[in-house]
Amino acid sequence: MTARARGGMGFLSTVTEGIAVALDSIRANKVRSGLTILGVTIGVLVVMVMAAVITGINRSFSEVIAPEGITTFWVAHAELPTLQDVTDDEAEEELAFLRNPPLRREWAEELQRMPGIRSVAPIVELGGYDAHSGSDRVRTSLAGVGSNYLEISGGDLVRGRWFTQSEAARRATVAVIDSATAVGLFGTRDPLGRDIRISRGRENARARVIGIYRVPANLFAGLASHYVWMPFATADKLLQVRDRDFRFVVQPDPGMALQSALDATRDRMRQLRRLRPGEEDNFAIVTADQMLALWGQLTGALFAAMMGLSSIGLMVGGVGVIGIMMISVTERTREIGLRKAMGGRRRDIMWQFLVEAATLTLLGGATGMLLGGGLVWIVNRATPLTAVVPMWSIVAALAASVLTGIGFGLYPASLAAGLDPIDALRYE
């Protein structure tokens, strides 16, 4: 190992010296160095992959909300549960979901009569249904929606048509299915005009397929790839939709300000609920911003948990740094004594060891980033999720790696800098 025994090294020389010594140490002690940086590698990998996955999920969730428009909002019988409600057993018993009376279906017409409101339609989305055609069966989600659903949610009508307002009003037994359901039930046959049976437990209904619809591309569409859409009134009659399962989707006129529409809807709902002045609302008006905020809370909690796991990995790596740097100090005691005897400054020696420690952990961080990038690529290729690595996660991972090395290397560096030159030169 080459020693540069000269005092007053500049900052650049100190950094260069530390990096060179760290690389020499890694080459000379591959196993020991590898185990030291393994914890840092795992910690950085977790941060990078989780940040990419959560960013992709958030973008997909935004894509679900965005087609419905920033002015579209929903009226439900209860507020969205907060993160505290979800995790607090005592709060769960008092959720407004159970306390508040359900909505009434006829209120959709009452709300639509208000000035400035373009459309109001009840909507219900339920899972766990089976769609049948002869002996073929697929697991599917059922949505009871209005005739204006295409205007609200976007997507493409691949073949056929959507049901009309007249069909919705007279509870016509018609249905629109997605492409995956069409293939699962009919193969290469034309599904238009054919009947399907929808069942769940004792619920059982028949409907004629009139269209094939493709939902907007997003993560959640990829996770649940089979859908059946029916007029809300038809689903309500045939499948006995529970009162607490549906909500109203409200579309204001294009020229109507969102806040004005919200205020008018709230006032009308209080009238329909027969609430006196001063009484709290026993219903909820949910905007896209509120849904995104709740989703942000949930993914934020998940990311905080993953950060905790990452911190454990960094700490393990940091403990390894202390061990390998203490060994380095011991092996280079005579070198340190020689440098101090020739005028080497305490801060130069300390900086050299800190740079050496930071280089070790930085290499671990870079390895974690490369492995994390590979995992993100696999996620993108093998799953419906579009994982996106945010720039802040790269900066944070590298900064955490360097700070881990500096923080845990501080004690060995100060020990080396504080050695007495005479005692160090006598060390065997």
LONUMI-519727 format. One record per residue (C-alpha): residue number from 1; x, y, z. Coordinates in nm, 4 decimals, padded with zeros to 6 digits. Example, Ala and Ser with C-alpha at 12.3 -4.5 7.8 and 13.67 -1.06 7.14 Angstrom:
2
resi:1&c1:01.2300&c2:-00.4500&c3:00.7800
resi:2&c1:01.3670&c2:-00.1060&c3:00.7140
//
This chain:
428
resi:1&c1:00.0000&c2:00.0000&c3:00.0000
resi:2&c1:00.1517&c2:00.3347&c3:-00.0994
resi:3&c1:00.1633&c2:00.6119&c3:00.1604
resi:4&c1:00.1864&c2:00.9778&c3:00.0747
resi:5&c1:00.3775&c2:01.1179&c3:00.3672
resi:6&c1:00.3489&c2:01.4853&c3:00.3196
resi:7&c1:00.1685&c2:01.7468&c3:00.5219
resi:8&c1:-00.0869&c2:02.0012&c3:00.4199
resi:9&c1:-00.2603&c2:01.8046&c3:00.1467
resi:10&c1:-00.5311&c2:01.9942&c3:-00.0356
resi:11&c1:-00.8926&c2:01.8859&c3:-00.0271
resi:12&c1:-00.8778&c2:01.7300&c3:-00.3752
resi:13&c1:-00.5647&c2:01.5362&c3:-00.2880
resi:14&c1:-00.7272&c2:01.4121&c3:00.0323
resi:15&c1:-01.0333&c2:01.2910&c3:-00.1560
resi:16&c1:-00.8219&c2:01.1251&c3:-00.4254
resi:17&c1:-00.6061&c2:00.9568&c3:-00.1637
resi:18&c1:-00.9082&c2:00.8264&c3:00.0255
resi:19&c1:-01.0716&c2:00.6866&c3:-00.2877
resi:20&c1:-00.7494&c2:00.5152&c3:-00.3985
resi:21&c1:-00.6949&c2:00.3579&c3:-00.0567
resi:22&c1:-01.0593&c2:00.2430&c3:-00.0422
resi:23&c1:-01.0316&c2:00.0756&c3:-00.3825
resi:24&c1:-00.7025&c2:-00.0901&c3:-00.2816
resi:25&c1:-00.8704&c2:-00.2153&c3:00.0370
resi:26&c1:-01.1620&c2:-00.3604&c3:-00.1596
resi:27&c1:-00.9273&c2:-00.5410&c3:-00.4003
resi:28&c1:-00.7176&c2:-00.6776&c3:-00.1153
resi:29&c1:-01.0137&c2:-00.7848&c3:00.0980
resi:30&c1:-01.2942&c2:-00.8666&c3:-00.1453
resi:31&c1:-01.5055&c2:-01.0816&c3:00.0858
resi:32&c1:-01.4769&c2:-00.8499&c3:00.3854
resi:33&c1:-01.5511&c2:-00.5409&c3:00.1770
resi:34&c1:-01.8359&c2:-00.7157&c3:-00.0048
resi:35&c1:-02.0072&c2:-00.8069&c3:00.3206
resi:36&c1:-01.9564&c2:-00.4504&c3:00.4439
resi:37&c1:-02.1314&c2:-00.2885&c3:00.1502
resi:38&c1:-02.4024&c2:-00.5576&c3:00.1215
resi:39&c1:-02.6257&c2:-00.3887&c3:00.3783
resi:40&c1:-02.5957&c2:-00.0541&c3:00.1986
resi:41&c1:-02.6726&c2:-00.2262&c3:-00.1318
resi:42&c1:-02.9930&c2:-00.3777&c3:00.0075
resi:43&c1:-03.1002&c2:-00.0501&c3:00.1674
resi:44&c1:-03.0538&c2:00.1478&c3:-00.1539
resi:45&c1:-03.2199&c2:-00.1231&c3:-00.3634
resi:46&c1:-03.5306&c2:-00.1141&c3:-00.1414
resi:47&c1:-03.5547&c2:00.2659&c3:-00.1618
resi:48&c1:-03.5161&c2:00.2725&c3:-00.5391
resi:49&c1:-03.7558&c2:-00.0107&c3:-00.6216
resi:50&c1:-04.0259&c2:00.1019&c3:-00.3775
resi:51&c1:-04.0025&c2:00.4628&c3:-00.4972
resi:52&c1:-04.0384&c2:00.3438&c3:-00.8581
resi:53&c1:-04.3325&c2:00.1140&c3:-00.7806
resi:54&c1:-04.5195&c2:00.3682&c3:-00.5679
resi:55&c1:-04.4625&c2:00.6424&c3:-00.8267
resi:56&c1:-04.6025&c2:00.4110&c3:-01.0941
resi:57&c1:-04.9055&c2:00.3223&c3:-00.8802
resi:58&c1:-04.9742&c2:00.6893&c3:-00.8063
resi:59&c1:-04.9604&c2:00.7761&c3:-01.1754
resi:60&c1:-05.1951&c2:00.4898&c3:-01.2589
resi:61&c1:-05.4396&c2:00.6005&c3:-00.9906
resi:62&c1:-05.4275&c2:00.9550&c3:-01.1278
resi:63&c1:-05.5049&c2:00.8131&c3:-01.4731
resi:64&c1:-05.8159&c2:00.6474&c3:-01.3290
resi:65&c1:-05.9367&c2:00.9781&c3:-01.1832
resi:66&c1:-05.8252&c2:01.2105&c3:-01.4647
resi:67&c1:-06.0627&c2:01.0933&c3:-01.7418
resi:68&c1:-06.3617&c2:01.1823&c3:-01.5257
resi:69&c1:-06.2497&c2:01.5431&c3:-01.5167
resi:70&c1:-06.1447&c2:01.7750&c3:-01.2381
resi:71&c1:-06.4984&c2:01.9167&c3:-01.2119
resi:72&c1:-06.6675&c2:01.5785&c3:-01.1775
resi:73&c1:-06.7429&c2:01.4805&c3:-00.8178
resi:74&c1:-06.9301&c2:01.2134&c3:-00.6273
resi:75&c1:-07.2040&c2:01.2156&c3:-00.3656
resi:76&c1:-07.1821&c2:00.9275&c3:-00.1197
resi:77&c1:-07.3680&c2:00.8474&c3:00.1989
resi:78&c1:-07.0481&c2:00.8734&c3:00.4080
resi:79&c1:-06.7046&c2:01.0313&c3:00.4037
resi:80&c1:-06.4049&c2:00.8434&c3:00.2723
resi:81&c1:-06.2294&c2:00.6719&c3:00.5653
resi:82&c1:-05.9011&c2:00.8346&c3:00.6650
resi:83&c1:-05.5845&c2:00.6382&c3:00.7248
resi:84&c1:-05.6525&c2:00.6598&c3:01.1002
resi:85&c1:-05.9984&c2:00.5109&c3:01.0479
resi:86&c1:-05.8496&c2:00.2229&c3:00.8534
resi:87&c1:-05.5934&c2:00.1375&c3:01.1223
resi:88&c1:-05.7848&c2:00.2263&c3:01.4421
resi:89&c1:-06.0136&c2:-00.0504&c3:01.5695
resi:90&c1:-06.2087&c2:00.1859&c3:01.7964
resi:91&c1:-06.2757&c2:00.4299&c3:01.5140
resi:92&c1:-06.3895&c2:00.1476&c3:01.2881
resi:93&c1:-06.6971&c2:00.0863&c3:01.5051
resi:94&c1:-06.7988&c2:00.4493&c3:01.4720
resi:95&c1:-06.7471&c2:00.4896&c3:01.0983
resi:96&c1:-07.0044&c2:00.7113&c3:00.9322
resi:97&c1:-07.0396&c2:00.4358&c3:00.6725
resi:98&c1:-07.2579&c2:00.2536&c3:00.9237
resi:99&c1:-07.4106&c2:00.5536&c3:01.1003
resi:100&c1:-07.5344&c2:00.7601&c3:00.8089
resi:101&c1:-07.8597&c2:00.6648&c3:00.6329
resi:102&c1:-07.8122&c2:00.5480&c3:00.2709
resi:103&c1:-07.8866&c2:00.7555&c3:-00.0365
resi:104&c1:-08.2149&c2:00.7246&c3:-00.2208
resi:105&c1:-08.2092&c2:00.6421&c3:-00.5878
resi:106&c1:-08.4678&c2:00.9062&c3:-00.6823
resi:107&c1:-08.2425&c2:01.1811&c3:-00.5505
resi:108&c1:-08.0369&c2:01.1603&c3:-00.8700
resi:109&c1:-08.3273&c2:01.3219&c3:-01.0568
resi:110&c1:-08.3650&c2:01.5850&c3:-00.7848
resi:111&c1:-07.9999&c2:01.6828&c3:-00.8108
resi:112&c1:-08.0066&c2:01.6908&c3:-01.1904
resi:113&c1:-08.2868&c2:01.9491&c3:-01.1848
resi:114&c1:-08.0513&c2:02.2040&c3:-01.0277
resi:115&c1:-07.9280&c2:02.4864&c3:-01.2528
resi:116&c1:-07.5733&c2:02.4382&c3:-01.3773
resi:117&c1:-07.5725&c2:02.0590&c3:-01.3403
resi:118&c1:-07.5207&c2:01.8694&c3:-01.6639
resi:119&c1:-07.5880&c2:01.5164&c3:-01.5411
resi:120&c1:-07.6292&c2:01.3117&c3:-01.2253
resi:121&c1:-07.6298&c2:00.9323&c3:-01.2364
resi:122&c1:-07.6150&c2:00.6601&c3:-00.9728
resi:123&c1:-07.3240&c2:00.4219&c3:-01.0107
resi:124&c1:-07.2282&c2:00.0960&c3:-00.8403
resi:125&c1:-06.9161&c2:-00.1147&c3:-00.8850
resi:126&c1:-06.9084&c2:-00.4673&c3:-00.7422
resi:127&c1:-06.6652&c2:-00.7555&c3:-00.7679
resi:128&c1:-06.6888&c2:-01.1299&c3:-00.7283
resi:129&c1:-06.9379&c2:-01.2061&c3:-01.0080
resi:130&c1:-06.9259&c2:-01.4860&c3:-01.2647
resi:131&c1:-07.0218&c2:-01.4297&c3:-01.6272
resi:132&c1:-07.1448&c2:-01.7405&c3:-01.8118
resi:133&c1:-07.2021&c2:-01.8310&c3:-02.1742
resi:134&c1:-07.2942&c2:-02.1946&c3:-02.2109
resi:135&c1:-07.0217&c2:-02.3914&c3:-02.0335
resi:136&c1:-06.7715&c2:-02.1054&c3:-02.0453
resi:137&c1:-06.7269&c2:-01.8903&c3:-01.7346
resi:138&c1:-06.5053&c2:-01.5963&c3:-01.6342
resi:139&c1:-06.4689&c2:-01.4116&c3:-01.3060
resi:140&c1:-06.5753&c2:-01.0522&c3:-01.3571
resi:141&c1:-06.6526&c2:-00.7191&c3:-01.1957
resi:142&c1:-06.9983&c2:-00.5697&c3:-01.2455
resi:143&c1:-07.0717&c2:-00.2006&c3:-01.2845
resi:144&c1:-07.4202&c2:-00.0519&c3:-01.2880
resi:145&c1:-07.3806&c2:00.2853&c3:-01.4586
resi:146&c1:-07.5695&c2:00.5551&c3:-01.6458
resi:147&c1:-07.6055&c2:00.5996&c3:-02.0182
resi:148&c1:-07.3526&c2:00.8853&c3:-02.0028
resi:149&c1:-07.0753&c2:00.6674&c3:-01.8601
resi:150&c1:-06.8598&c2:00.6990&c3:-02.1729
resi:151&c1:-06.8615&c2:01.0782&c3:-02.1440
resi:152&c1:-06.7427&c2:01.0575&c3:-01.7844
resi:153&c1:-06.4838&c2:00.7806&c3:-01.7906
resi:154&c1:-06.3382&c2:00.7891&c3:-02.1408
resi:155&c1:-06.2153&c2:00.4659&c3:-02.2952
resi:156&c1:-06.3056&c2:00.3280&c3:-02.6363
resi:157&c1:-06.6101&c2:00.1458&c3:-02.7671
resi:158&c1:-06.4431&c2:-00.1248&c3:-02.9765
resi:159&c1:-06.7585&c2:-00.2712&c3:-03.1310
resi:160&c1:-07.1322&c2:-00.2317&c3:-03.1033
resi:161&c1:-07.2825&c2:00.0503&c3:-02.8969
resi:162&c1:-07.3512&c2:00.1725&c3:-02.5454
resi:163&c1:-07.7000&c2:00.1488&c3:-02.3974
resi:164&c1:-07.9252&c2:00.4488&c3:-02.4438
resi:165&c1:-08.1008&c2:00.6624&c3:-02.1861
resi:166&c1:-08.4288&c2:00.5017&c3:-02.2894
resi:167&c1:-08.2889&c2:00.1536&c3:-02.2267
resi:168&c1:-08.1565&c2:00.2615&c3:-01.8907
resi:169&c1:-08.4922&c2:00.4126&c3:-01.7921
resi:170&c1:-08.6928&c2:00.0990&c3:-01.8803
resi:171&c1:-08.4399&c2:-00.1357&c3:-01.7207
resi:172&c1:-08.3461&c2:-00.3117&c3:-02.0410
resi:173&c1:-08.1487&c2:-00.6325&c3:-01.9891
resi:174&c1:-07.8520&c2:-00.5271&c3:-02.1991
resi:175&c1:-07.4825&c2:-00.5325&c3:-02.1190
resi:176&c1:-07.1491&c2:-00.4074&c3:-02.2484
resi:177&c1:-06.8427&c2:-00.6260&c3:-02.1874
resi:178&c1:-06.4693&c2:-00.5742&c3:-02.2237
resi:179&c1:-06.2508&c2:-00.7482&c3:-02.4815
resi:180&c1:-06.1042&c2:-00.9994&c3:-02.2345
resi:181&c1:-06.4500&c2:-01.1109&c3:-02.1247
resi:182&c1:-06.5605&c2:-01.1383&c3:-02.4884
resi:183&c1:-06.2696&c2:-01.3712&c3:-02.5671
resi:184&c1:-06.3147&c2:-01.5702&c3:-02.2453
resi:185&c1:-06.6842&c2:-01.6348&c3:-02.3104
resi:186&c1:-06.7089&c2:-01.6504&c3:-02.6890
resi:187&c1:-06.3590&c2:-01.7126&c3:-02.8258
resi:188&c1:-06.3576&c2:-01.6148&c3:-03.1928
resi:189&c1:-06.7379&c2:-01.5924&c3:-03.2155
resi:190&c1:-06.9095&c2:-01.2565&c3:-03.2429
resi:191&c1:-07.0483&c2:-01.1739&c3:-02.8947
resi:192&c1:-07.2883&c2:-00.9016&c3:-03.0151
resi:193&c1:-07.6494&c2:-01.0081&c3:-02.9790
resi:194&c1:-07.5664&c2:-01.3100&c3:-02.7641
resi:195&c1:-07.6897&c2:-01.3614&c3:-02.4083
resi:196&c1:-07.4728&c2:-01.3958&c3:-02.0971
resi:197&c1:-07.5668&c2:-01.4947&c3:-01.7444
resi:198&c1:-07.4286&c2:-01.3045&c3:-01.4447
resi:199&c1:-07.4298&c2:-01.4678&c3:-01.1026
resi:200&c1:-07.2990&c2:-01.4303&c3:-00.7491
resi:201&c1:-07.4395&c2:-01.6515&c3:-00.4777
resi:202&c1:-07.8184&c2:-01.6395&c3:-00.5084
resi:203&c1:-07.8052&c2:-01.3426&c3:-00.7459
resi:204&c1:-07.8684&c2:-01.4395&c3:-01.1045
resi:205&c1:-07.9459&c2:-01.2295&c3:-01.4134
resi:206&c1:-07.9392&c2:-01.2560&c3:-01.7928
resi:207&c1:-07.8442&c2:-00.9807&c3:-02.0348
resi:208&c1:-07.7825&c2:-00.9407&c3:-02.4061
resi:209&c1:-07.4405&c2:-00.8154&c3:-02.5166
resi:210&c1:-07.4703&c2:-00.4972&c3:-02.7240
resi:211&c1:-07.1143&c2:-00.3637&c3:-02.7148
resi:212&c1:-06.7476&c2:-00.4271&c3:-02.6412
resi:213&c1:-06.5714&c2:-00.1539&c3:-02.4442
resi:214&c1:-06.2017&c2:-00.0983&c3:-02.3700
resi:215&c1:-06.1280&c2:00.0830&c3:-02.0447
resi:216&c1:-05.8580&c2:00.3533&c3:-02.0377
resi:217&c1:-05.5134&c2:00.2000&c3:-01.9955
resi:218&c1:-05.3936&c2:00.2036&c3:-01.6349
resi:219&c1:-05.2559&c2:-00.0282&c3:-01.3679
resi:220&c1:-05.5931&c2:-00.1107&c3:-01.2156
resi:221&c1:-05.7370&c2:-00.2044&c3:-01.5534
resi:222&c1:-05.4518&c2:-00.4500&c3:-01.5920
resi:223&c1:-05.5068&c2:-00.6066&c3:-01.2501
resi:224&c1:-05.8804&c2:-00.6621&c3:-01.3047
resi:225&c1:-05.9246&c2:-00.7435&c3:-01.6721
resi:226&c1:-06.2885&c2:-00.8626&c3:-01.6878
resi:227&c1:-06.5839&c2:-00.6239&c3:-01.6718
resi:228&c1:-06.9553&c2:-00.6186&c3:-01.7377
resi:229&c1:-07.1445&c2:-00.2892&c3:-01.7552
resi:230&c1:-07.5237&c2:-00.2723&c3:-01.7249
resi:231&c1:-07.7729&c2:00.0131&c3:-01.6835
resi:232&c1:-07.7849&c2:00.0986&c3:-01.3146
resi:233&c1:-08.1607&c2:00.0433&c3:-01.2906
resi:234&c1:-08.1230&c2:-00.3009&c3:-01.4500
resi:235&c1:-07.8465&c2:-00.4082&c3:-01.2125
resi:236&c1:-08.0439&c2:-00.2607&c3:-00.9222
resi:237&c1:-08.3521&c2:-00.4644&c3:-01.0089
resi:238&c1:-08.1972&c2:-00.7957&c3:-01.1084
resi:239&c1:-07.9064&c2:-00.8143&c3:-00.8660
resi:240&c1:-08.0582&c2:-00.6302&c3:-00.5685
resi:241&c1:-07.7888&c2:-00.3667&c3:-00.5166
resi:242&c1:-07.7581&c2:-00.2747&c3:-00.1504
resi:243&c1:-07.8437&c2:00.0818&c3:-00.0493
resi:244&c1:-07.4932&c2:00.1530&c3:00.0795
resi:245&c1:-07.3169&c2:00.0200&c3:-00.2312
resi:246&c1:-07.3981&c2:00.2989&c3:-00.4761
resi:247&c1:-07.3177&c2:00.6676&c3:-00.5098
resi:248&c1:-07.4014&c2:00.9541&c3:-00.7443
resi:249&c1:-07.1567&c2:01.0897&c3:-00.9987
resi:250&c1:-07.2226&c2:01.4578&c3:-01.0723
resi:251&c1:-07.1112&c2:01.6467&c3:-01.3826
resi:252&c1:-07.1573&c2:02.0259&c3:-01.3760
resi:253&c1:-07.2100&c2:02.2249&c3:-01.6938
resi:254&c1:-06.8830&c2:02.3285&c3:-01.8628
resi:255&c1:-06.9300&c2:02.6906&c3:-01.7567
resi:256&c1:-07.0175&c2:02.6068&c3:-01.3960
resi:257&c1:-06.7445&c2:02.6720&c3:-01.1389
resi:258&c1:-06.6627&c2:02.3610&c3:-00.9355
resi:259&c1:-06.7069&c2:02.5324&c3:-00.5994
resi:260&c1:-07.0453&c2:02.6706&c3:-00.7016
resi:261&c1:-07.1576&c2:02.3239&c3:-00.8074
resi:262&c1:-07.0304&c2:02.1756&c3:-00.4812
resi:263&c1:-07.2109&c2:02.4378&c3:-00.2720
resi:264&c1:-07.5375&c2:02.3965&c3:-00.4638
resi:265&c1:-07.5218&c2:02.0182&c3:-00.4382
resi:266&c1:-07.4494&c2:02.0328&c3:-00.0666
resi:267&c1:-07.7429&c2:02.2681&c3:-00.0040
resi:268&c1:-07.9791&c2:02.0472&c3:-00.2012
resi:269&c1:-07.8578&c2:01.7307&c3:-00.0273
resi:270&c1:-07.9188&c2:01.8934&c3:00.3125
resi:271&c1:-08.2730&c2:01.9696&c3:00.2016
resi:272&c1:-08.3262&c2:01.6128&c3:00.0831
resi:273&c1:-08.1832&c2:01.4813&c3:00.4105
resi:274&c1:-08.4068&c2:01.7291&c3:00.6017
resi:275&c1:-08.1183&c2:01.8581&c3:00.8082
resi:276&c1:-08.1763&c2:02.1610&c3:01.0307
resi:277&c1:-07.9331&c2:02.4557&c3:01.0391
resi:278&c1:-07.6366&c2:02.3680&c3:01.2563
resi:279&c1:-07.6687&c2:01.9928&c3:01.2090
resi:280&c1:-07.3683&c2:01.8177&c3:01.0623
resi:281&c1:-07.3886&c2:01.6693&c3:00.7132
resi:282&c1:-07.4733&c2:01.2995&c3:00.7177
resi:283&c1:-07.3506&c2:01.2509&c3:00.3609
resi:284&c1:-07.0280&c2:01.3162&c3:00.1741
resi:285&c1:-06.9288&c2:01.5059&c3:-00.1363
resi:286&c1:-06.6026&c2:01.3657&c3:-00.2673
resi:287&c1:-06.3836&c2:01.5424&c3:-00.5207
resi:288&c1:-06.0981&c2:01.4007&c3:-00.7259
resi:289&c1:-05.8489&c2:01.5912&c3:-00.5074
resi:290&c1:-05.9823&c2:01.4196&c3:-00.1953
resi:291&c1:-05.9524&c2:01.0760&c3:-00.3528
resi:292&c1:-05.5964&c2:01.1491&c3:-00.4609
resi:293&c1:-05.5118&c2:01.2808&c3:-00.1128
resi:294&c1:-05.6406&c2:00.9627&c3:00.0542
resi:295&c1:-05.4481&c2:00.7501&c3:-00.1913
resi:296&c1:-05.1396&c2:00.9567&c3:-00.1150
resi:297&c1:-05.1829&c2:00.8828&c3:00.2567
resi:298&c1:-05.2014&c2:00.5101&c3:00.1946
resi:299&c1:-04.8999&c2:00.4946&c3:-00.0370
resi:300&c1:-04.7121&c2:00.7320&c3:00.1941
resi:301&c1:-04.7617&c2:00.4924&c3:00.4849
resi:302&c1:-04.6384&c2:00.2045&c3:00.2701
resi:303&c1:-04.3323&c2:00.4012&c3:00.1651
resi:304&c1:-04.2581&c2:00.4960&c3:00.5279
resi:305&c1:-04.2575&c2:00.1266&c3:00.6192
resi:306&c1:-04.0203&c2:00.0498&c3:00.3330
resi:307&c1:-03.7936&c2:00.3358&c3:00.4423
resi:308&c1:-03.7756&c2:00.1710&c3:00.7839
resi:309&c1:-03.6588&c2:-00.1547&c3:00.6245
resi:310&c1:-03.4101&c2:00.0386&c3:00.4140
resi:311&c1:-03.2728&c2:00.2119&c3:00.7244
resi:312&c1:-03.2046&c2:-00.1275&c3:00.8807
resi:313&c1:-03.0000&c2:-00.2246&c3:00.5752
resi:314&c1:-02.8038&c2:00.1009&c3:00.5897
resi:315&c1:-02.7395&c2:00.0513&c3:00.9605
resi:316&c1:-02.6081&c2:-00.2997&c3:00.9023
resi:317&c1:-02.3807&c2:-00.1597&c3:00.6340
resi:318&c1:-02.2725&c2:00.1184&c3:00.8697
resi:319&c1:-02.1756&c2:-00.1270&c3:01.1418
resi:320&c1:-01.9698&c2:-00.3120&c3:00.8820
resi:321&c1:-01.8011&c2:00.0162&c3:00.7905
resi:322&c1:-01.6929&c2:00.0666&c3:01.1517
resi:323&c1:-01.5427&c2:-00.2815&c3:01.1595
resi:324&c1:-01.3506&c2:-00.2567&c3:00.8328
resi:325&c1:-01.2287&c2:00.0959&c3:00.9075
resi:326&c1:-01.1050&c2:-00.0065&c3:01.2526
resi:327&c1:-00.9064&c2:-00.2848&c3:01.0875
resi:328&c1:-00.7728&c2:-00.0328&c3:00.8346
resi:329&c1:-00.6614&c2:00.2004&c3:01.1143
resi:330&c1:-00.4821&c2:-00.0861&c3:01.2869
resi:331&c1:-00.3071&c2:-00.2006&c3:00.9676
resi:332&c1:-00.1923&c2:00.1539&c3:00.8836
resi:333&c1:-00.0888&c2:00.2703&c3:01.2301
resi:334&c1:00.2800&c2:00.3070&c3:01.1353
resi:335&c1:00.1839&c2:00.4923&c3:00.8148
resi:336&c1:-00.0278&c2:00.7344&c3:01.0178
resi:337&c1:00.2587&c2:00.7893&c3:01.2643
resi:338&c1:00.5001&c2:00.8586&c3:00.9780
resi:339&c1:00.2660&c2:01.1123&c3:00.8214
resi:340&c1:00.2096&c2:01.2922&c3:01.1501
resi:341&c1:00.5828&c2:01.2966&c3:01.2209
resi:342&c1:00.6377&c2:01.4655&c3:00.8837
resi:343&c1:00.3804&c2:01.7358&c3:00.9558
resi:344&c1:00.0593&c2:01.5723&c3:00.8435
resi:345&c1:-00.2376&c2:01.7591&c3:00.9836
resi:346&c1:-00.5052&c2:01.5937&c3:01.1945
resi:347&c1:-00.7838&c2:01.7077&c3:00.9625
resi:348&c1:-00.6075&c2:01.5673&c3:00.6533
resi:349&c1:-00.5797&c2:01.2229&c3:00.8112
resi:350&c1:-00.9366&c2:01.2363&c3:00.9336
resi:351&c1:-01.0679&c2:01.3448&c3:00.5913
resi:352&c1:-00.8777&c2:01.0634&c3:00.4202
resi:353&c1:-01.0409&c2:00.7987&c3:00.6377
resi:354&c1:-01.3846&c2:00.9562&c3:00.6024
resi:355&c1:-01.3498&c2:00.9613&c3:00.2235
resi:356&c1:-01.2406&c2:00.5982&c3:00.2349
resi:357&c1:-01.5501&c2:00.5044&c3:00.4384
resi:358&c1:-01.7805&c2:00.7078&c3:00.2129
resi:359&c1:-01.6298&c2:00.5439&c3:-00.0963
resi:360&c1:-01.7097&c2:00.1990&c3:00.0402
resi:361&c1:-02.0729&c2:00.2839&c3:00.1097
resi:362&c1:-02.1059&c2:00.4766&c3:-00.2173
resi:363&c1:-01.9980&c2:00.1663&c3:-00.4065
resi:364&c1:-02.2633&c2:-00.0250&c3:-00.2151
resi:365&c1:-02.5201&c2:00.2385&c3:-00.3077
resi:366&c1:-02.4193&c2:00.2304&c3:-00.6754
resi:367&c1:-02.4504&c2:-00.1493&c3:-00.6759
resi:368&c1:-02.7941&c2:-00.1197&c3:-00.5171
resi:369&c1:-02.8992&c2:00.1290&c3:-00.7840
resi:370&c1:-02.7872&c2:-00.1007&c3:-01.0657
resi:371&c1:-02.9709&c2:-00.3985&c3:-00.9146
resi:372&c1:-03.2738&c2:-00.1793&c3:-00.8434
resi:373&c1:-03.2770&c2:-00.0576&c3:-01.2020
resi:374&c1:-03.2775&c2:-00.4187&c3:-01.3183
resi:375&c1:-03.5707&c2:-00.5047&c3:-01.0908
resi:376&c1:-03.7632&c2:-00.1995&c3:-01.2117
resi:377&c1:-03.7079&c2:-00.3138&c3:-01.5706
resi:378&c1:-03.8408&c2:-00.6596&c3:-01.4806
resi:379&c1:-04.1467&c2:-00.5038&c3:-01.3131
resi:380&c1:-04.2185&c2:-00.3001&c3:-01.6251
resi:381&c1:-04.1844&c2:-00.6004&c3:-01.8542
resi:382&c1:-04.3559&c2:-00.8667&c3:-01.6435
resi:383&c1:-04.6417&c2:-00.6750&c3:-01.4744
resi:384&c1:-04.9114&c2:-00.4228&c3:-01.5793
resi:385&c1:-04.7454&c2:-00.1620&c3:-01.3596
resi:386&c1:-04.5379&c2:00.1124&c3:-01.5186
resi:387&c1:-04.2683&c2:00.1623&c3:-01.2553
resi:388&c1:-04.0977&c2:00.5014&c3:-01.2801
resi:389&c1:-03.7734&c2:00.5831&c3:-01.0985
resi:390&c1:-03.8060&c2:00.9440&c3:-00.9722
resi:391&c1:-03.4923&c2:01.1544&c3:-00.9781
resi:392&c1:-03.5224&c2:01.2340&c3:-00.6078
resi:393&c1:-03.4888&c2:00.8653&c3:-00.5209
resi:394&c1:-03.1546&c2:00.8466&c3:-00.7035
resi:395&c1:-03.0240&c2:01.1567&c3:-00.5267
resi:396&c1:-03.1581&c2:01.0367&c3:-00.1903
resi:397&c1:-03.0045&c2:00.6903&c3:-00.2341
resi:398&c1:-02.6613&c2:00.8263&c3:-00.3189
resi:399&c1:-02.6776&c2:01.0847&c3:-00.0392
resi:400&c1:-02.7854&c2:00.8198&c3:00.2127
resi:401&c1:-02.4963&c2:00.5979&c3:00.1055
resi:402&c1:-02.2381&c2:00.8729&c3:00.1465
resi:403&c1:-02.3836&c2:00.9940&c3:00.4778
resi:404&c1:-02.3848&c2:00.6373&c3:00.6109
resi:405&c1:-02.0145&c2:00.6068&c3:00.5360
resi:406&c1:-01.9321&c2:00.9432&c3:00.6884
resi:407&c1:-02.1504&c2:00.8907&c3:00.9955
resi:408&c1:-02.0262&c2:00.5425&c3:01.0813
resi:409&c1:-01.6705&c2:00.6181&c3:00.9713
resi:410&c1:-01.6427&c2:00.9179&c3:01.1997
resi:411&c1:-01.5228&c2:00.7208&c3:01.5040
resi:412&c1:-01.2461&c2:00.5249&c3:01.3237
resi:413&c1:-01.1367&c2:00.8444&c3:01.1439
resi:414&c1:-01.1143&c2:01.0443&c3:01.4661
resi:415&c1:-00.9267&c2:00.7562&c3:01.6294
resi:416&c1:-00.6736&c2:00.7542&c3:01.3470
resi:417&c1:-00.6332&c2:01.1311&c3:01.3533
resi:418&c1:-00.5782&c2:01.1297&c3:01.7288
resi:419&c1:-00.2944&c2:00.8740&c3:01.7339
resi:420&c1:00.0300&c2:00.9851&c3:01.8988
resi:421&c1:00.3012&c2:00.9835&c3:01.6288
resi:422&c1:00.5700&c2:00.8312&c3:01.8558
resi:423&c1:00.3441&c2:00.5494&c3:01.9756
resi:424&c1:00.2223&c2:00.4916&c3:01.6199
resi:425&c1:00.5785&c2:00.4593&c3:01.4858
resi:426&c1:00.6621&c2:00.2044&c3:01.7581
resi:427&c1:00.3530&c2:-00.0048&c3:01.6751
resi:428&c1:00.4315&c2:-00.3561&c3:01.5535
//
